[in-house]
Amino acid sequence: MDALTARAATSLSSHQVRFHQRWPELRDPHVRALAWLLYAPDLLAQDAPCWECRIATLGPVAPEVAGWLHDLEHDPGLNAALHAHLARQPTARLGRYAEQLLTFYLQQQDWLVAANLQVRQQGPTHETLGEFDFLVRPPGDDELGLIHWEFATKFYLLAPQSAADAKANAGAFVGPNLADTLGKKMRKIMQQQLMLSAHPAAASVLPAPVVAARALVKGWLFYRHGEAVELPASLGVAADHCRGFWCDLPRLAAQHQPDDLYLILPRLAWLAPARAPLAQGLSLPALQAALETAFLADQSPVMVAQCRIAKGAEPELLELARGFIVPPGWEQRAADTARHALVRI
């Protein structure tokens, strides 16, 4: 880990090194993903005035939770329970996968009252009005009722902008498929989803009154490779949020170091920093060939982990940094998406 730590110490992506150091014994991908959800910094600043005290946080990982994660990795019965929980409703959607992981944790900690509780319109159509992601009652909480958590795991790239103040607007952060922005997502959460308990139809399904509604948001923000971006506090993004880069293939090749190896991360592997057998690593030429083929079929950015070899009994790959490699033309489309978002605001 020495070489890995030394290089990452000057990197904005040092969250990966801290994660590897904090959880060296975790190898099961699902356990690592859950550990990341519990350990990673929140994407949004809890005390930012723009959120009006409506941001939830899990807080630091308590020693007893760290011990439970260790047991989740090593206790065959508990580990099997996690895998059985995930197998009941297999999904390819990252947001749903993260919800399933958090549901398991909240059940095990005896916080959970209800998950994915739907509210339907009264009448012949029974139209779905919304869904409570989580209704929780944390032990020792002074609130006399339930807390509604709207949960999201999001990945946004800061689009190239010409306006000097674009970084102060959440609309400048776009999803990799350009169908979403951070600003659009947070408006929906704050103005619609967190208001669900106030709808008259909610009373018929709630097991107890909702006394608070808050957003619990995890994720990563990605910046153009080589740019050190400091976001204004008014944006409401946590200062210690998880960061990555984005760039095209030529830029990645220009920054390549001789001992770099790469992993292409499937969507369900986007949460925790990657840990993989050495044999899965791709050289730069192999990565270039794979991405060029991928871009012929789909003009979406591809998540890549930049890795180094960790020495040990069995050498393995540990993620040092991560980024989206974007196809030709993506930058202009992203800039147009962000510009339209800013105009609408």
C-alpha positions as CSV (number, residue, x, y, z in Angstrom):
1,M,0.0,0.0,0.0
2,D,3.0,2.4,0.4
3,A,3.3,3.4,-3.3
4,L,-0.5,3.6,-3.6
5,T,-0.7,5.8,-0.5
6,A,2.2,8.1,-1.6
7,R,0.6,8.9,-5.0
8,A,-2.9,9.4,-3.6
9,A,-1.7,11.7,-0.8
10,T,-1.6,14.5,-3.3
11,S,-4.8,13.5,-5.1
12,L,-8.3,14.7,-4.8
13,S,-9.3,11.0,-4.9
14,S,-7.6,10.0,-1.6
15,H,-11.0,8.8,-0.3
16,Q,-10.1,5.5,-2.0
17,V,-6.9,5.2,0.0
18,R,-8.7,6.0,3.2
19,F,-11.4,3.4,2.4
20,H,-8.8,0.7,1.7
21,Q,-7.0,1.5,4.9
22,R,-10.1,1.6,7.0
23,W,-11.6,-1.7,5.6
24,P,-8.7,-3.9,4.6
25,E,-10.4,-7.1,5.5
26,L,-13.6,-6.6,3.4
27,R,-13.6,-8.5,0.1
28,D,-17.2,-9.4,-0.5
29,P,-18.4,-6.8,-3.1
30,H,-21.8,-6.4,-1.4
31,V,-20.3,-5.9,2.1
32,R,-17.8,-3.4,0.6
33,A,-20.6,-1.5,-1.1
34,L,-22.6,-1.4,2.2
35,A,-19.5,-0.3,4.1
36,W,-19.0,2.5,1.6
37,L,-22.6,3.7,2.1
38,L,-22.1,3.8,5.8
39,Y,-18.5,5.3,5.7
40,A,-18.5,7.6,2.7
41,P,-19.0,11.3,3.3
42,D,-22.4,12.7,2.5
43,L,-22.7,14.3,-0.9
44,L,-24.6,17.3,0.6
45,A,-23.6,19.5,3.5
46,Q,-26.0,19.0,6.4
47,D,-25.7,22.5,7.7
48,A,-25.9,24.4,4.4
49,P,-28.6,27.1,4.6
50,C,-30.0,26.2,1.2
51,W,-31.2,22.8,2.5
52,E,-33.2,24.3,5.4
53,C,-32.1,21.6,7.9
54,R,-33.6,18.8,5.6
55,I,-30.4,16.8,5.0
56,A,-30.1,13.5,6.9
57,T,-26.8,11.9,7.8
58,L,-25.7,8.5,9.1
59,G,-22.8,10.1,10.9
60,P,-19.4,8.4,11.7
61,V,-19.3,4.6,11.7
62,A,-19.6,3.6,15.4
63,P,-17.3,0.9,16.7
64,E,-20.2,-1.5,17.1
65,V,-21.2,-1.0,13.4
66,A,-17.6,-1.5,12.3
67,G,-17.7,-4.8,14.3
68,W,-21.0,-5.7,12.6
69,L,-19.5,-5.1,9.2
70,H,-16.6,-7.4,10.1
71,D,-19.0,-10.1,11.1
72,L,-21.0,-9.5,7.9
73,E,-17.8,-10.4,6.0
74,H,-16.7,-13.3,8.0
75,D,-19.7,-14.9,9.6
76,P,-21.2,-17.4,7.1
77,G,-24.7,-17.1,8.4
78,L,-24.9,-13.3,8.5
79,N,-23.2,-13.1,5.1
80,A,-25.7,-15.6,3.6
81,A,-28.5,-13.5,5.0
82,L,-27.2,-10.5,3.1
83,H,-26.9,-12.4,-0.1
84,A,-30.4,-13.9,0.4
85,H,-31.8,-10.4,1.0
86,L,-30.4,-9.1,-2.3
87,A,-31.4,-12.3,-4.2
88,R,-35.1,-11.8,-3.4
89,Q,-35.4,-8.9,-5.8
90,P,-32.5,-8.9,-8.2
91,T,-31.9,-5.6,-9.9
92,A,-29.6,-3.9,-12.4
93,R,-30.5,-0.4,-11.1
94,L,-27.8,1.1,-9.0
95,G,-30.2,3.2,-6.9
96,R,-32.4,0.2,-6.1
97,Y,-29.3,-1.9,-5.2
98,A,-28.1,0.8,-2.8
99,E,-31.6,0.9,-1.3
100,Q,-31.6,-2.8,-0.8
101,L,-28.2,-2.6,1.0
102,L,-29.4,0.2,3.3
103,T,-32.6,-1.7,4.0
104,F,-30.7,-4.7,5.2
105,Y,-28.6,-2.5,7.5
106,L,-31.6,-0.6,8.9
107,Q,-33.4,-3.9,9.6
108,Q,-30.3,-5.3,11.3
109,Q,-30.0,-2.2,13.5
110,D,-33.7,-2.2,14.3
111,W,-34.2,1.3,12.9
112,L,-36.5,0.5,10.0
113,V,-40.3,0.9,10.3
114,A,-41.1,0.7,6.6
115,A,-39.3,0.8,3.2
116,N,-40.6,1.6,-0.3
117,L,-44.1,2.4,1.1
118,Q,-46.3,3.5,-1.7
119,V,-49.0,6.2,-1.5
120,R,-51.9,5.8,-3.9
121,Q,-54.6,8.2,-4.9
122,Q,-58.0,7.2,-3.4
123,G,-60.5,6.5,-6.2
124,P,-61.0,4.1,-9.1
125,T,-57.5,4.5,-10.7
126,H,-55.4,4.1,-7.5
127,E,-52.7,6.3,-9.2
128,T,-49.4,6.1,-7.4
129,L,-48.6,9.5,-5.9
130,G,-45.2,8.7,-4.5
131,E,-43.2,6.4,-2.3
132,F,-41.5,6.7,1.1
133,D,-38.0,5.3,0.6
134,F,-37.5,4.8,4.3
135,L,-39.5,5.4,7.4
136,V,-37.2,5.1,10.4
137,R,-37.1,5.5,14.1
138,P,-33.5,5.7,15.2
139,P,-32.8,4.5,18.7
140,G,-32.5,7.4,21.1
141,D,-34.0,9.9,18.7
142,D,-36.0,12.5,20.5
143,E,-38.5,12.9,17.7
144,L,-42.0,11.6,18.7
145,G,-42.9,9.9,15.5
146,L,-41.3,8.7,12.2
147,I,-38.6,10.2,10.1
148,H,-39.0,10.0,6.4
149,W,-35.7,9.5,4.6
150,E,-35.6,10.1,0.8
151,F,-32.5,8.2,-0.2
152,A,-30.4,8.8,-3.4
153,T,-27.0,7.7,-4.7
154,K,-26.0,10.0,-7.5
155,F,-23.1,10.5,-9.9
156,Y,-22.7,13.8,-11.7
157,L,-20.0,15.4,-13.9
158,L,-19.3,19.1,-13.8
159,A,-19.9,20.0,-17.5
160,P,-17.6,22.4,-19.3
161,Q,-18.8,25.9,-18.9
162,S,-18.0,29.3,-20.3
163,A,-19.8,31.3,-17.6
164,A,-17.5,32.1,-14.7
165,D,-20.2,31.5,-12.1
166,A,-21.6,28.2,-13.6
167,K,-19.9,26.2,-10.8
168,A,-22.2,27.9,-8.3
169,N,-25.2,26.4,-9.8
170,A,-26.2,22.7,-9.4
171,G,-27.5,22.6,-12.9
172,A,-23.9,22.6,-14.1
173,F,-23.5,19.0,-12.7
174,V,-25.0,16.6,-15.3
175,G,-25.6,12.9,-15.2
176,P,-23.4,10.7,-17.4
177,N,-26.4,10.0,-19.7
178,L,-27.3,13.7,-19.7
179,A,-30.9,13.0,-18.6
180,D,-30.5,14.5,-15.2
181,T,-28.7,17.3,-13.3
182,L,-27.9,17.7,-9.6
183,G,-30.1,20.8,-9.5
184,K,-33.1,19.0,-11.1
185,K,-32.7,16.0,-8.7
186,M,-32.6,18.2,-5.6
187,R,-35.5,20.3,-6.6
188,K,-37.6,17.1,-7.1
189,I,-36.5,15.8,-3.7
190,M,-37.0,19.0,-1.8
191,Q,-40.2,20.3,-3.5
192,Q,-42.0,17.0,-4.1
193,Q,-40.7,13.9,-2.5
194,L,-40.1,15.2,1.0
195,M,-43.6,16.7,1.0
196,L,-45.3,13.3,0.5
197,S,-46.4,12.8,4.1
198,A,-48.4,16.1,3.9
199,H,-50.7,14.6,1.2
200,P,-54.1,13.5,2.5
201,A,-53.7,10.1,0.9
202,A,-50.6,9.3,3.0
203,A,-52.5,9.1,6.2
204,S,-54.1,5.8,5.3
205,V,-50.8,4.0,4.9
206,L,-48.6,5.6,7.5
207,P,-48.1,3.5,10.6
208,A,-47.5,6.6,12.7
209,P,-47.1,10.4,12.1
210,V,-44.1,11.7,10.1
211,V,-42.5,14.4,12.2
212,A,-39.5,15.1,9.9
213,A,-38.6,14.5,6.2
214,R,-35.0,14.6,5.1
215,A,-32.8,13.7,2.2
216,L,-30.0,11.2,2.6
217,V,-27.7,11.6,-0.4
218,K,-24.5,9.7,-1.2
219,G,-22.5,9.7,-4.4
220,W,-19.5,11.0,-6.3
221,L,-18.9,14.2,-8.3
222,F,-16.5,14.2,-11.3
223,Y,-14.4,17.0,-12.6
224,R,-12.4,17.5,-15.8
225,H,-9.1,15.7,-15.5
226,G,-6.4,17.9,-14.0
227,E,-8.8,20.7,-12.8
228,A,-8.8,21.5,-9.1
229,V,-12.3,22.9,-8.5
230,E,-13.3,24.5,-5.2
231,L,-17.1,24.8,-5.0
232,P,-18.8,27.7,-3.2
233,A,-20.4,26.9,0.1
234,S,-23.7,28.3,-1.2
235,L,-24.0,25.3,-3.5
236,G,-24.6,23.1,-0.5
237,V,-22.2,20.3,-1.5
238,A,-20.2,18.8,1.3
239,A,-16.6,20.0,1.2
240,D,-15.3,16.4,1.7
241,H,-17.5,14.8,-0.9
242,C,-16.1,11.9,-3.0
243,R,-14.4,13.1,-6.2
244,G,-13.4,11.6,-9.4
245,F,-12.3,12.8,-12.9
246,W,-13.7,12.8,-16.4
247,C,-11.8,13.0,-19.7
248,D,-11.5,11.5,-23.1
249,L,-9.3,8.6,-24.1
250,P,-6.4,10.8,-25.5
251,R,-6.3,12.7,-22.2
252,L,-6.2,9.5,-20.2
253,A,-3.4,8.1,-22.3
254,A,-1.4,11.3,-21.9
255,Q,-1.6,11.0,-18.1
256,H,-0.9,7.3,-18.0
257,Q,1.9,6.0,-15.7
258,P,3.8,2.8,-16.6
259,D,2.5,0.9,-13.6
260,D,-1.2,1.9,-14.0
261,L,-3.7,-0.8,-14.6
262,Y,-7.4,-0.3,-15.2
263,L,-10.8,-1.8,-14.5
264,I,-14.0,-1.1,-16.3
265,L,-16.6,-0.8,-13.6
266,P,-20.1,-2.1,-14.2
267,R,-22.9,0.0,-12.8
268,L,-23.5,-2.0,-9.7
269,A,-19.8,-1.7,-8.8
270,W,-19.9,2.2,-8.7
271,L,-20.3,2.6,-5.0
272,A,-17.2,1.3,-3.2
273,P,-13.6,1.7,-4.4
274,A,-12.7,-1.3,-6.5
275,R,-10.7,-4.3,-5.2
276,A,-10.1,-7.1,-7.7
277,P,-7.8,-10.0,-8.6
278,L,-4.7,-8.9,-10.5
279,A,-5.8,-11.0,-13.6
280,Q,-8.7,-8.6,-14.2
281,G,-6.5,-5.6,-14.7
282,L,-6.4,-4.0,-18.2
283,S,-3.3,-2.4,-19.7
284,L,-3.8,1.0,-21.4
285,P,-4.0,-0.6,-24.9
286,A,-6.5,-3.2,-23.8
287,L,-8.6,-0.5,-22.1
288,Q,-8.5,1.7,-25.2
289,A,-9.6,-1.2,-27.4
290,A,-12.5,-2.0,-25.1
291,L,-13.7,1.6,-24.8
292,E,-13.5,2.2,-28.5
293,T,-15.7,-0.9,-29.1
294,A,-18.1,0.3,-26.3
295,F,-18.4,3.7,-27.8
296,L,-19.4,2.3,-31.2
297,A,-22.4,0.7,-29.5
298,D,-23.3,3.3,-26.9
299,Q,-22.3,7.0,-26.7
300,S,-22.4,7.1,-22.9
301,P,-19.4,7.7,-20.7
302,V,-17.8,4.6,-19.1
303,M,-16.7,4.4,-15.5
304,V,-13.1,3.3,-15.1
305,A,-11.0,2.6,-12.0
306,Q,-7.3,3.5,-12.2
307,C,-5.5,0.9,-10.1
308,R,-2.2,0.0,-8.7
309,I,-1.0,-3.5,-7.6
310,A,-1.1,-4.0,-3.8
311,K,1.6,-6.4,-2.6
312,G,0.6,-9.3,-0.4
313,A,0.2,-13.0,-0.2
314,E,-1.8,-12.7,-3.4
315,P,-1.2,-9.5,-5.3
316,E,-4.4,-7.7,-6.2
317,L,-5.7,-4.4,-7.7
318,L,-6.8,-1.6,-5.5
319,E,-8.5,1.5,-7.0
320,L,-6.4,4.6,-6.7
321,A,-8.7,7.0,-8.6
322,R,-11.8,6.7,-10.8
323,G,-13.3,8.6,-13.7
324,F,-15.7,8.6,-16.5
325,I,-14.1,8.2,-19.9
326,V,-16.3,10.2,-22.3
327,P,-16.8,9.5,-26.0
328,P,-16.2,12.0,-28.8
329,G,-18.8,14.7,-28.8
330,W,-19.9,14.2,-25.2
331,E,-18.4,17.5,-23.9
332,Q,-20.5,19.6,-26.3
333,R,-23.6,17.7,-25.5
334,A,-22.9,18.1,-21.7
335,A,-22.3,21.8,-22.1
336,D,-25.6,22.2,-24.0
337,T,-27.4,20.2,-21.3
338,A,-26.0,22.4,-18.5
339,R,-26.6,25.6,-20.3
340,H,-30.3,24.7,-20.9
341,A,-30.6,23.8,-17.2
342,L,-29.1,27.1,-16.1
343,V,-31.5,29.0,-18.5
344,R,-34.5,27.2,-17.1
345,I,-33.5,28.2,-13.6
